[in-house]
């Protein structure tokens, strides 16, 4: 019996031969380990290797799994200083494989699933983290209007709007009282910084396993998984990335807490912030703890949504259930860092 995520190879090959320049079948499709929210496949065809990313089949929330937004971002950024895969074709005809999908070029690089980089030496780890900051800085240097993304989200008052939005999302998916989340929902609005007028394209899920590195160099050659991207504040990505320093070691969202990061050669938070500030010319705000606490709060609200879906029986994996159970831990970390 065919799995719901299996691709109809013959029909897909025939479609791509018509719509993607130079494409020739036959093809084989292999689902990647990542891309849990939007299933992602390696496509090996007679004409080369490609990547296909699709909406999951079935009933979905209207704004969720917006692969068309991802495709738009790739089109806007390809050829700029921001490394992304080459977008090739967006298919909105659900009859081809059962849901909307897009095809992009295959990027041959390395993905690091564990931020502790266990297979690297001290120097190599430091170089990788430097490469990450440079990639983030390149993203935040892009003028969204200049690349055609001026209407990609609401500009301004990012932290205020997002705090309100995720508070509502959390309440809608709440399954049990979590005191730390209640405290964050009460405390964060009062700590929101005044809008400084800075608007950037924010990735929304900027972590090490959403970056592809050059096979031999500590250089990011593709930022992937743009599902949560929007117009936002650049410090939101920086705060989200720095959460990994405080997250415990766990299978769902592996962090670095409890490790001797100095011995490993992984920069501490002060060094990461200083490097980002140096490269971008953007100062780190005095209330950096708010940015971190907001990041924990937002991720906790997302995790609670996963927990709710798991409870309803439609979460996509055991890993999703583990992520959902992290809500309380994330909220507690956010409250601690807020002070």
Rosetta silent file (secondary structure, phi, psi, omega in degrees, C-alpha in Angstrom):
SEQUENCE: XXXXXXXXXXXXXXXXXXXXXXXXXXXXXXXXXXXXXXXXXXXXXXXXXXXXXXXXXXXXXXXXXXXXXXXXXXXXXXXXXXXXXXXXXXXXXXXXXXXXXXXXXXXXXXXXXXXXXXXXXXXXXXXXXXXXXXXXXXXXXXXXXXXXXXXXXXXXXXXXXXXXXXXXXXXXXXXXXXXXXXXXXXXXXXXXXXXXXXXXXXXXXXXXXXXXXXXXXXXXXXXXXXXXXXXXXXXXXXXXXXXXXXXXXXXXXXXXXXXXXXXXXXXXXXXXXXXXXXXXXXXXXXXXXXXXXXXXXXXXXXXXXXXXXXXXXXXXXXXXXXXXXXXXXXXXXXXXXXX
SCORE:     score description
SCORE:     0.000 S_00000001
   1 L     0.000  132.927 -177.262    0.000    0.000    0.000 S_00000001
   2 L   -69.502  140.786  175.828    1.397    3.401   -0.978 S_00000001
   3 L   -77.996  145.920 -179.054    2.374    5.792    1.815 S_00000001
   4 L   -58.126  -25.268 -178.670    0.600    9.206    1.719 S_00000001
   5 L   -93.302   -1.364  176.215    3.978   10.939    1.326 S_00000001
   6 L   -66.492  146.445  179.031    5.144    8.772   -1.584 S_00000001
   7 L  -100.899  140.980  176.224    5.518   10.641   -4.866 S_00000001
   8 L   -76.903   95.019 -167.746    4.027    9.387   -8.173 S_00000001
   9 H   -58.748  -45.890 -175.666    7.354    9.137   -9.992 S_00000001
  10 H   -66.691  -46.418 -179.155    6.119    8.734  -13.573 S_00000001
  11 H   -65.495  -39.093  179.981    3.507   11.485  -13.421 S_00000001
  12 H   -65.780  -43.519  179.356    5.924   13.824  -11.644 S_00000001
  13 H   -60.460  -43.742  179.381    8.669   13.193  -14.199 S_00000001
  14 H   -62.129  -40.275  179.510    6.288   13.918  -17.069 S_00000001
  15 H   -66.025  -47.411 -176.304    5.186   17.156  -15.405 S_00000001
  16 H   -67.105  -32.415  176.917    8.722   18.360  -14.636 S_00000001
  17 H   -61.473  -28.347  179.742    9.896   17.604  -18.179 S_00000001
  18 H   -84.985  -28.947 -168.544    7.291   20.114  -19.342 S_00000001
  19 H  -114.726  -11.127  179.536    7.857   22.776  -16.685 S_00000001
  20 L  -119.020  120.150 -177.724   11.540   22.715  -15.662 S_00000001
  21 L   -55.604  128.241  174.360   14.130   23.647  -18.277 S_00000001
  22 L    81.108   -0.973 -177.805   16.450   20.766  -19.096 S_00000001
  23 L   -76.061  134.539  175.352   14.678   18.230  -16.887 S_00000001
  24 L  -138.854  131.087  175.129   14.638   14.649  -18.136 S_00000001
  25 L   -86.363 -175.232    4.025   13.267   11.571  -16.383 S_00000001
  26 L   -73.860  172.897 -178.096   12.935    8.928  -15.224 S_00000001
  27 E  -135.482  157.300  168.370   13.321    9.929  -11.589 S_00000001
  28 E  -125.119  144.082 -177.652   13.583    8.437   -8.116 S_00000001
  29 E  -119.541  131.132  178.674   12.513   10.356   -4.997 S_00000001
  30 E  -126.420  122.578 -178.085   14.033    9.929   -1.540 S_00000001
  31 E   -73.207  133.110  177.333   12.573   11.764    1.458 S_00000001
  32 L   -74.321  158.611  176.740   15.121   13.710    3.496 S_00000001
  33 L   -62.359  -43.372 -177.518   15.446   13.278    7.263 S_00000001
  34 L   -81.606 -161.567  178.261   14.603   16.955    7.893 S_00000001
  35 L    64.623   43.152 -176.524   11.704   19.028    6.587 S_00000001
  36 L   -62.892  -40.026 -177.023    9.246   17.523    9.034 S_00000001
  37 L   -72.882  -49.700  175.287    6.659   20.272    8.550 S_00000001
  38 L  -113.283  103.483 -176.060    6.986   20.455    4.767 S_00000001
  39 L   -52.403  136.399 -173.340    8.182   17.061    3.466 S_00000001
  40 E  -128.206  137.798 -171.809   11.345   17.437    1.389 S_00000001
  41 E  -130.142  145.295  166.375   12.753   15.002   -1.169 S_00000001
  42 E   -88.045  127.531  179.628   15.915   14.443   -3.134 S_00000001
  43 E  -109.388  112.952  175.728   14.998   13.919   -6.780 S_00000001
  44 E  -102.688  117.405 -176.577   17.531   11.953   -8.818 S_00000001
  45 E  -126.809  171.082  178.603   16.738   12.163  -12.522 S_00000001
  46 L   -59.822  -28.511 -177.524   18.493   11.465  -15.795 S_00000001
  47 L   -91.870   -1.596  178.715   19.225   15.201  -16.050 S_00000001
  48 E   138.195 -164.508 -176.692   20.682   15.581  -12.563 S_00000001
  49 E  -112.511  137.471 -177.618   19.743   16.018   -8.922 S_00000001
  50 E  -135.878  173.203  174.161   17.027   18.336   -7.625 S_00000001
  51 E  -127.472  134.036  177.638   15.115   18.990   -4.403 S_00000001
  52 E  -116.397  132.512  178.390   11.311   18.977   -4.105 S_00000001
  53 E  -127.393  129.963 -171.203    9.509   20.513   -1.144 S_00000001
  54 E  -128.639  159.874  163.803    5.774   20.076   -0.735 S_00000001
  55 L   -71.423  147.407  172.426    2.859   20.873    1.488 S_00000001
  56 L   -64.387  150.993  175.830    1.746   17.788    3.405 S_00000001
  57 L   -72.026  161.283  175.277   -1.352   16.172    1.914 S_00000001
  58 L   100.040 -174.159 -178.490   -4.706   16.515    3.666 S_00000001
  59 L   -74.906  129.388 -177.698   -6.568   19.272    5.503 S_00000001
  60 L  -131.487  158.690  172.676   -4.270   22.063    6.700 S_00000001
  61 L   -63.162  145.743 -172.808   -4.618   25.408    8.442 S_00000001
  62 L   -55.608  -40.044 -174.507   -5.041   28.150    5.793 S_00000001
  63 L   -97.142    0.935 -174.952   -1.755   29.948    6.496 S_00000001
  64 L   -86.713  156.709  172.670    0.349   26.907    7.381 S_00000001
  65 L    57.959   42.554 -172.845    2.946   25.135    5.230 S_00000001
  66 L   -79.675   77.585 -179.051    3.159   28.056    2.811 S_00000001
  67 H   -66.085  -23.970  176.953    5.617   26.612    0.305 S_00000001
  68 H   -67.851  -34.075  174.807    4.635   29.339   -2.148 S_00000001
  69 H   -67.053  -41.508  177.564    6.021   31.936    0.297 S_00000001
  70 H   -58.743  -45.332 -179.119    9.228   29.920    0.569 S_00000001
  71 H   -62.412  -38.431  178.238    9.529   29.831   -3.209 S_00000001
  72 H   -63.121  -42.296  178.919    8.999   33.582   -3.360 S_00000001
  73 H   -62.745  -45.284  179.502   11.811   34.171   -0.857 S_00000001
  74 H   -58.986  -42.212  179.556   14.196   31.933   -2.791 S_00000001
  75 H   -64.217  -36.480 -179.616   13.394   33.831   -5.976 S_00000001
  76 H   -72.674  -35.152 -172.573   14.012   37.169   -4.281 S_00000001
  77 H   -93.573  -23.374 -176.466   17.294   36.136   -2.643 S_00000001
  78 L   -62.047  128.268 -177.396   18.907   33.959   -5.298 S_00000001
  79 L    94.376   -5.642  175.058   21.811   35.862   -6.772 S_00000001
  80 L   -94.086 -170.386  178.232   22.173   38.190   -3.762 S_00000001
  81 L   -73.060   -9.879 -179.487   24.686   37.947   -0.911 S_00000001
  82 L   -89.356  121.485 -177.904   22.330   35.545    0.869 S_00000001
  83 L   -77.117  120.159  176.436   23.120   31.920   -0.019 S_00000001
  84 L  -141.677  160.081  174.370   20.021   29.991   -1.092 S_00000001
  85 L   -68.138  155.596 -179.550   19.227   27.133   -3.442 S_00000001
  86 L   -77.918  120.632  177.736   18.175   28.064   -6.963 S_00000001
  87 E   -75.123  136.150 -175.549   14.358   28.085   -7.308 S_00000001
  88 E  -115.026  -42.557 -177.017   13.198   26.260  -10.451 S_00000001
  89 E  -165.084  137.321  173.041    9.424   25.840  -10.451 S_00000001
  90 E  -109.784  127.643  179.595    6.361   26.282   -8.232 S_00000001
  91 E  -114.453  114.313  177.799    3.405   23.987   -8.907 S_00000001
  92 L   -96.349    0.006  178.671    0.052   25.015   -7.454 S_00000001
  93 L   -81.890  104.215 -174.409   -1.806   22.232   -9.284 S_00000001
  94 L   -68.786  -13.991 -176.924   -2.587   19.775   -6.482 S_00000001
  95 L   -73.576  -15.537 -175.624   -3.496   17.017   -8.922 S_00000001
  96 L   -70.407  -53.059  179.004    0.159   16.376   -9.832 S_00000001
  97 L  -127.207   -0.234  178.916    1.314   14.920   -6.488 S_00000001
  98 L   106.420   -5.176  176.675   -1.604   15.714   -4.158 S_00000001
  99 L  -165.790  164.534  176.898   -0.448   19.096   -2.828 S_00000001
 100 L   -62.296  144.653  178.575    1.362   22.281   -3.832 S_00000001
 101 E  -151.825  166.051  169.608    5.136   21.883   -4.242 S_00000001
 102 E  -137.311  160.164  179.542    8.224   23.538   -5.606 S_00000001
 103 E  -119.243  136.836  177.396   11.470   22.321   -7.095 S_00000001
 104 E  -134.027  167.561  178.150   14.870   23.868   -6.458 S_00000001
 105 E   -67.587  150.528  177.025   18.435   23.082   -7.338 S_00000001
 106 L   -81.512  130.789  177.184   20.332   20.530   -5.265 S_00000001
 107 L  -107.528  120.639 -176.762   23.048   22.024   -3.051 S_00000001
 108 L   -90.830   96.940 -177.322   25.857   19.599   -2.263 S_00000001
 109 L  -149.539 -170.995 -178.579   26.950   20.533    1.236 S_00000001
 110 E  -105.730  139.799  171.030   27.152   19.537    4.876 S_00000001
 111 L  -116.845  131.925  177.798   24.371   19.765    7.470 S_00000001
 112 L  -104.881  111.353 -177.523   25.275   19.674   11.157 S_00000001
 113 L   -80.328  -23.150 -176.887   22.397   18.266   13.202 S_00000001
 114 L  -113.677  118.440 -176.701   24.182   18.698   16.545 S_00000001
 115 L   -66.311  -11.101  176.596   25.328   22.247   17.472 S_00000001
 116 L   -80.328   -7.957  176.924   28.185   20.785   19.551 S_00000001
 117 L    47.950   61.257 -172.504   29.815   19.640   16.274 S_00000001
 118 L   -62.650  -22.743 -176.463   31.167   16.398   17.802 S_00000001
 119 L   -94.480   10.409 -178.382   33.128   15.386   14.701 S_00000001
 120 L  -115.722  163.690  176.741   35.156   18.597   14.468 S_00000001
 121 L   -92.001  178.242 -173.580   38.211   19.939   16.266 S_00000001
 122 H   -59.027  -47.964 -179.205   38.391   23.106   18.381 S_00000001
 123 H   -63.880  -42.613 -179.489   39.456   25.386   15.545 S_00000001
 124 H   -60.636  -39.933  179.786   36.907   23.933   13.166 S_00000001
 125 H   -64.134  -45.416  179.073   34.049   24.558   15.591 S_00000001
 126 H   -60.794  -39.967  179.885   34.989   28.192   16.066 S_00000001
 127 H   -65.679  -38.560  178.657   35.232   28.691   12.315 S_00000001
 128 H   -62.870  -44.391 -179.101   31.785   27.159   11.754 S_00000001
 129 H   -67.122  -33.753  174.070   30.202   29.516   14.299 S_00000001
 130 H   -64.028  -42.920  177.752   31.925   32.478   12.671 S_00000001
 131 H   -60.689  -35.518  178.668   30.503   31.343    9.328 S_00000001
 132 H   -64.325  -45.565 -179.626   27.031   31.212   10.848 S_00000001
 133 H   -63.311  -38.970  178.099   27.224   34.808   12.055 S_00000001
 134 H   -64.258  -39.420  178.455   28.410   35.963    8.623 S_00000001
 135 H   -65.908  -40.972  178.168   25.472   34.201    6.945 S_00000001
 136 H   -64.455  -42.030  179.371   23.014   35.770    9.383 S_00000001
 137 H   -63.457  -38.549  177.945   24.558   39.198    8.834 S_00000001
 138 H   -62.337  -42.716  178.275   24.255   38.767    5.071 S_00000001
 139 H   -59.960  -46.133 -174.604   20.558   37.961    5.440 S_00000001
 140 H   -77.653   -7.018  176.877   19.928   40.993    7.627 S_00000001
 141 L   -85.991  -11.658 -177.839   21.806   43.290    5.240 S_00000001
 142 L   -73.779  133.419  172.815   19.220   42.745    2.504 S_00000001
 143 L   -84.591  110.973 -176.253   16.742   45.566    1.881 S_00000001
 144 L   -56.219  -37.325 -179.194   13.413   43.711    1.586 S_00000001
 145 L   -64.789  -40.883 -176.317   11.935   46.423   -0.649 S_00000001
 146 L   -65.198  -27.325 -179.645   14.890   46.298   -3.036 S_00000001
 147 L  -101.987   12.114  174.609   14.436   42.542   -3.625 S_00000001
 148 L    85.036   19.543 -179.356   10.655   42.750   -4.012 S_00000001
 149 L  -114.255   25.407 -178.710    9.691   41.636   -0.505 S_00000001
 150 L   -63.256  -22.704 -179.685    8.381   44.938    0.805 S_00000001
 151 L  -108.671   22.822 -174.403    4.933   43.400    1.318 S_00000001
 152 L   -80.640   -3.736  178.193    6.187   40.099    2.768 S_00000001
 153 L   179.632 -179.458  177.996    4.924   40.977    6.246 S_00000001
 154 L   -86.159  120.601  179.014    3.960   43.936    8.390 S_00000001
 155 L   -77.529  146.046  174.089    6.969   46.205    8.930 S_00000001
 156 L    87.440  156.862  177.262    7.663   47.669   12.355 S_00000001
 157 L    49.549   39.309 -172.912    6.687   46.912   15.971 S_00000001
 158 H   -59.321  -52.645 -174.401    7.820   43.335   15.427 S_00000001
 159 H   -64.903  -38.849  178.632    8.297   42.265   19.055 S_00000001
 160 H   -63.137  -47.741 -178.290    5.043   43.856   20.191 S_00000001
 161 H   -66.502  -41.163 -178.129    3.019   42.241   17.421 S_00000001
 162 H   -70.225  -35.999  176.434    4.681   38.854   17.763 S_00000001
 163 H   -61.248  -43.541  178.978    4.257   38.778   21.533 S_00000001
 164 H   -65.660  -45.499 -176.703    0.537   39.390   21.080 S_00000001
 165 H   -62.029  -47.667 -175.463    0.224   36.876   18.242 S_00000001
 166 H   -75.172  -23.843  171.858    2.017   34.035   20.010 S_00000001
 167 H   -64.333  -42.905  178.430    0.165   34.695   23.259 S_00000001
 168 H   -66.588  -42.436  179.126   -3.062   34.169   21.329 S_00000001
 169 H   -61.950  -41.747  179.672   -1.673   31.098   19.561 S_00000001
 170 H   -62.818  -47.313 -179.332   -0.582   29.620   22.881 S_00000001
 171 H   -60.618  -35.356 -178.869   -3.966   30.179   24.497 S_00000001
 172 H   -69.622  -23.844 -177.976   -5.661   28.554   21.503 S_00000001
 173 H  -113.679   10.781 -177.920   -3.556   25.397   21.888 S_00000001
 174 L   -63.002  132.209  178.876   -3.264   25.324   25.690 S_00000001
 175 L  -115.539  -19.350  177.046   -3.782   21.838   27.108 S_00000001
 176 L  -159.991  155.349  179.923   -2.847   22.403   30.758 S_00000001
 177 L   -66.651  133.999  174.010   -1.823   25.384   32.902 S_00000001
 178 L  -126.400  108.005 -171.992    1.887   26.268   32.718 S_00000001
 179 H   -59.754  -38.596 -178.353    2.716   28.938   35.285 S_00000001
 180 H   -64.261  -37.866  177.018    5.900   30.081   33.557 S_00000001
 181 H   -67.413  -41.062  176.849    4.013   30.761   30.316 S_00000001
 182 H   -58.778  -41.238 -179.280    1.349   32.700   32.197 S_00000001
 183 H   -67.062  -41.069  178.542    4.110   34.806   33.776 S_00000001
 184 H   -64.753  -42.339 -179.928    5.808   35.449   30.435 S_00000001
 185 H   -61.412  -33.396  177.592    2.523   36.452   28.800 S_00000001
 186 H   -76.657  -38.230 -169.862    2.037   38.959   31.616 S_00000001
 187 H   -87.903  -34.597 -171.766    5.614   40.275   31.721 S_00000001
 188 H   -62.720  -42.023 -178.412    6.768   40.482   28.107 S_00000001
 189 H   -56.354  -38.219 -178.909    4.457   43.289   26.860 S_00000001
 190 H   -70.249  -23.469 -178.859    5.787   45.682   29.497 S_00000001
 191 H   -95.217   -4.787 -178.396    9.374   44.890   28.501 S_00000001
 192 L   -57.674  129.841  178.991    8.845   45.259   24.729 S_00000001
 193 L   -71.059  154.563  173.769   11.355   47.783   23.376 S_00000001
 194 L   -63.139  145.134 -178.613   10.166   50.863   21.551 S_00000001
 195 L   -63.602  125.310 -177.910   10.128   50.326   17.799 S_00000001
 196 L   -96.684    4.596  176.754   13.508   51.424   16.403 S_00000001
 197 L    81.899   -0.616 -178.684   12.392   51.450   12.783 S_00000001
 198 L   -82.334  125.604  177.656   14.669   48.574   11.791 S_00000001
 199 L  -128.475  129.749  178.858   13.021   46.136    9.365 S_00000001
 200 E  -139.523  166.050  169.792   14.771   43.091    7.924 S_00000001
 201 E   -78.016  115.545 -179.985   13.898   39.776    6.386 S_00000001
 202 E  -100.769  131.858 -178.122   13.831   37.459    9.400 S_00000001
 203 L   -68.543  -43.675  176.428   14.285   33.734    8.790 S_00000001
 204 L    92.912  -17.446 -179.559   12.275   32.747   11.853 S_00000001
 205 L  -146.849   47.693 -171.300   13.981   29.394   12.461 S_00000001
 206 L   -80.793   93.388  177.039   17.666   30.293   12.264 S_00000001
 207 L  -137.291  167.959 -167.004   19.476   27.326   13.763 S_00000001
 208 H   -62.706  -32.078 -177.840   22.478   25.301   12.744 S_00000001
 209 H   -82.904    2.967  170.425   20.573   22.432   11.104 S_00000001
 210 H  -104.076   20.017  178.632   18.827   24.867    8.752 S_00000001
 211 E  -124.773  136.798  174.533   22.190   25.828    7.270 S_00000001
 212 E  -108.457  130.801 -176.715   24.152   23.976    4.599 S_00000001
 213 E  -105.734  152.444  174.239   27.918   24.374    4.654 S_00000001
 214 L   -53.355  143.772 -177.761   30.515   24.099    1.932 S_00000001
 215 L   -56.431  -30.033 -174.827   31.934   20.540    1.780 S_00000001
 216 L  -126.299   -7.736 -175.843   35.405   21.709    2.837 S_00000001
 217 L  -119.927  154.014  179.200   35.065   25.281    4.104 S_00000001
 218 L   -82.373   50.679 -172.891   33.332   26.794    7.169 S_00000001
 219 L  -124.903  131.209  178.200   31.070   28.779    4.871 S_00000001
 220 E   -73.383  126.334  179.212   27.278   28.633    4.593 S_00000001
 221 E  -109.827   -8.230  173.558   26.286   27.880    1.002 S_00000001
 222 E  -162.661  129.360  168.222   22.515   27.664    1.529 S_00000001
 223 E   -94.413  129.191 -174.661   20.044   28.764    4.195 S_00000001
 224 L  -120.043  172.973  175.976   17.056   26.402    4.065 S_00000001
 225 L    60.853   74.897 -176.925   13.539   26.023    5.524 S_00000001
 226 L   -94.271   19.698 -172.594   12.040   29.480    5.070 S_00000001
 227 L   -59.454  -35.114 -176.816    8.582   28.473    6.284 S_00000001
 228 L   -98.565   11.040 -177.121    8.541   30.921    9.212 S_00000001
 229 L   -70.191  150.037  179.293   10.206   33.812    7.380 S_00000001
 230 E  -167.204  174.633  168.255    8.620   37.259    7.423 S_00000001
 231 E   -73.418  128.054 -175.888    9.472   40.924    7.697 S_00000001
 232 E  -155.652 -157.331  177.916   10.750   41.287   11.226 S_00000001
 233 L  -105.503  133.967 -176.152   13.522   42.533   13.432 S_00000001
 234 H   -60.113  -29.953 -178.324   17.011   41.136   12.816 S_00000001
 235 H   -67.471  -17.774  177.339   17.672   40.624   16.522 S_00000001
 236 H   -64.124  -41.218  177.141   14.886   38.025   16.587 S_00000001
 237 H   -66.901  -39.676 -179.549   17.044   35.645   14.527 S_00000001
 238 H   -65.016  -43.647  178.236   20.091   36.376   16.681 S_00000001
 239 H   -64.177  -41.351  179.766   18.159   35.705   19.886 S_00000001
 240 H   -62.250  -43.653  179.720   16.671   32.526   18.461 S_00000001
 241 H   -64.909  -40.294 -177.719   20.103   31.243   17.455 S_00000001
 242 H   -70.059  -15.275  175.562   21.599   32.087   20.866 S_00000001
 243 H   -56.682  -32.214 -176.639   18.920   29.986   22.593 S_00000001
 244 H   -58.251  -26.534  179.633   20.971   26.915   21.684 S_00000001
 245 H   -66.555  -26.613 -176.389   23.553   27.956   24.287 S_00000001
 246 L  -105.904  -14.388 -179.929   20.940   27.506   27.024 S_00000001
 247 L   -71.949  138.876  178.101   18.890   24.627   25.649 S_00000001
 248 L   -72.239  164.318  174.225   19.618   21.266   27.286 S_00000001
 249 L   -67.894  121.600 -179.908   20.834   18.265   25.366 S_00000001
 250 L  -158.612  158.892 -174.531   17.706   16.565   24.024 S_00000001
 251 L   -73.713  -24.582 -174.241   16.667   14.687   20.883 S_00000001
 252 L   -81.957  -47.154 -179.848   14.054   17.159   19.659 S_00000001
 253 L  -136.288   80.787 -172.510   16.018   20.426   19.800 S_00000001
 254 L   -62.958  126.810 -179.811   19.609   19.609   20.744 S_00000001
 255 L  -114.261 -166.474 -173.597   21.240   22.409   22.706 S_00000001
 256 L  -120.273    1.802 -177.733   24.578   23.150   24.325 S_00000001
 257 L   -61.816  139.181  177.489   23.702   23.615   27.999 S_00000001
 258 L    88.518   -9.791  178.878   25.935   21.684   30.361 S_00000001
 259 L   -91.502  152.448  175.134   28.778   21.275   27.876 S_00000001
 260 L   -82.364   86.697 -173.699   32.213   22.807   28.325 S_00000001
 261 H   -68.427  -28.675  176.999   31.866   25.111   25.343 S_00000001
 262 H   -63.540  -45.490  179.167   35.234   26.760   25.998 S_00000001
 263 H   -65.057  -33.178 -179.977   36.984   23.402   25.716 S_00000001
 264 H   -75.048  -20.605 -177.513   34.966   22.642   22.590 S_00000001
 265 L    87.912   16.741  179.406   35.963   25.937   20.986 S_00000001
 266 L   -91.544  125.558 -177.258   32.376   27.179   20.647 S_00000001
 267 L   -58.430  146.328  175.008   32.103   30.961   21.174 S_00000001
 268 L   -80.263  175.964 -174.330   30.150   32.154   24.193 S_00000001
 269 H   -61.460  -41.574 -179.379   27.166   34.443   23.843 S_00000001
 270 H   -59.520  -39.794  179.771   29.176   37.634   24.396 S_00000001
 271 H   -68.774  -40.119  178.430   31.545   36.679   21.572 S_00000001
 272 H   -63.871  -43.752  179.756   28.677   35.839   19.206 S_00000001
 273 H   -65.063  -41.304 -179.835   26.948   39.141   19.938 S_00000001
 274 H   -64.240  -40.947  179.560   30.182   41.092   19.529 S_00000001
 275 H   -65.888  -43.457  178.677   30.921   39.441   16.183 S_00000001
 276 H   -61.006  -45.060 -179.655   27.387   40.079   14.910 S_00000001
 277 H   -63.490  -39.930  179.418   27.570   43.711   16.013 S_00000001
 278 H   -63.913  -45.237 -174.998   30.992   44.121   14.393 S_00000001
 279 H   -72.463  -37.565 -174.801   29.896   42.631   11.061 S_00000001
 280 H   -94.022  -20.733 -172.448   26.535   44.417   10.836 S_00000001
 281 L    73.437   13.918 -177.034   27.321   47.678   12.605 S_00000001
 282 L  -101.812  125.110 -179.031   24.132   47.106   14.583 S_00000001
 283 L   -71.746  150.596  173.381   24.320   47.608   18.369 S_00000001
 284 L   -84.799  129.950 -174.803   23.065   44.957   20.766 S_00000001
 285 L   -66.679  154.360  178.775   20.252   46.454   22.886 S_00000001
 286 L   -60.289  -38.022 -179.892   20.712   47.036   26.598 S_00000001
 287 L   -93.631   56.351  174.049   17.726   44.773   27.284 S_00000001
 288 H   -57.946  -35.328  177.252   19.168   41.769   25.449 S_00000001
 289 H   -55.599  -31.529  176.405   17.492   39.502   28.066 S_00000001
 290 H   -62.944  -44.812 -177.881   14.121   40.546   26.614 S_00000001
 291 H   -60.000  -42.591  178.370   15.168   39.375   23.146 S_00000001
 292 H   -65.525  -46.356 -178.903   16.239   36.013   24.563 S_00000001
 293 H   -61.871  -40.731  176.632   13.115   35.647   26.715 S_00000001
 294 H   -59.464  -41.574 -179.191   10.934   36.486   23.710 S_00000001
 295 H   -63.169  -44.224  177.051   12.733   33.777   21.710 S_00000001
 296 H   -63.715  -41.659  179.769   12.089   31.148   24.393 S_00000001
 297 H   -61.949  -46.178 -178.853    8.474   32.280   24.688 S_00000001
 298 H   -62.835  -43.892 -179.999    7.871   32.091   20.935 S_00000001
 299 H   -67.152  -35.996  177.029    9.431   28.637   20.687 S_00000001
 300 H   -63.273  -40.404  178.453    7.425   27.477   23.715 S_00000001
 301 H   -65.620  -39.719  176.503    4.211   28.642   22.021 S_00000001
 302 H   -63.757  -43.932 -179.899    5.196   26.778   18.846 S_00000001
 303 H   -62.576  -35.534  178.423    5.997   23.667   20.902 S_00000001
 304 H   -66.470  -35.300  174.941    2.599   23.893   22.587 S_00000001
 305 H   -62.489  -39.705  176.355    0.964   23.877   19.182 S_00000001
 306 H   -63.365  -42.343  179.730    2.871   20.691   18.403 S_00000001
 307 H   -61.669  -41.111  179.593    1.708   19.221   21.720 S_00000001
 308 H   -63.486  -44.015  179.134   -1.908   20.053   20.911 S_00000001
 309 H   -65.370  -36.291  178.146   -1.650   18.404   17.495 S_00000001
 310 H   -64.144  -41.077  179.520   -0.010   15.357   19.073 S_00000001
 311 H   -63.605  -34.771 -179.868   -2.860   15.117   21.567 S_00000001
 312 H   -81.845   -6.639  174.143   -5.350   15.276   18.700 S_00000001
 313 L    90.984   11.553 -179.151   -3.480   12.493   16.943 S_00000001
 314 L  -123.872   21.895  169.718   -2.149   14.331   13.902 S_00000001
 315 L   -72.258  154.203 -167.656    1.402   15.281   14.889 S_00000001
 316 L   -86.123  -11.788 -178.333    3.856   13.959   12.351 S_00000001
 317 L  -167.412  167.785  173.381    6.237   11.984   14.555 S_00000001
 318 H   -60.033  -35.307  177.781    7.337   10.931   18.023 S_00000001
 319 H   -60.924  -36.790  177.596    9.895   13.714   17.762 S_00000001
 320 H   -62.809  -39.921  178.197    7.033   16.166   17.393 S_00000001
 321 H   -65.392  -39.140  177.216    5.520   14.879   20.634 S_00000001
 322 H   -62.458  -42.513  178.320    8.863   15.299   22.386 S_00000001
 323 H   -61.454  -41.345  179.191    9.076   18.882   21.135 S_00000001
 324 H   -61.196  -36.346 -179.323    5.571   19.524   22.428 S_00000001
 325 L   -71.856   -7.885 -179.354    6.522   18.310   25.890 S_00000001
 326 L   -83.158   -4.013 -173.835    9.273   20.936   25.991 S_00000001
 327 H   -52.905  -50.695 -177.712    6.821   23.835   26.413 S_00000001
 328 H   -62.709  -41.867  179.741    7.201   24.098   30.180 S_00000001
 329 H   -63.125  -44.720 -179.531   10.995   23.825   30.069 S_00000001
 330 H   -64.008  -42.082  179.482   11.262   26.530   27.394 S_00000001
 331 H   -63.838  -39.880  178.976    8.935   28.868   29.290 S_00000001
 332 H   -63.256  -42.835  177.112   10.944   28.372   32.483 S_00000001
 333 H   -62.320  -40.163  178.882   14.188   29.210   30.666 S_00000001
 334 H   -63.723  -42.074 -179.969   12.558   32.312   29.206 S_00000001
 335 H   -66.319  -38.977  179.394   11.356   33.477   32.603 S_00000001
 336 H   -63.115  -44.653 -175.752   14.790   32.887   34.129 S_00000001
 337 H   -73.508  -24.864  179.030   16.613   34.896   31.481 S_00000001
 338 H   -68.788  -30.989  175.646   14.067   37.735   31.670 S_00000001
 339 L    78.453    0.000    0.000   15.041   38.220   35.304 S_00000001
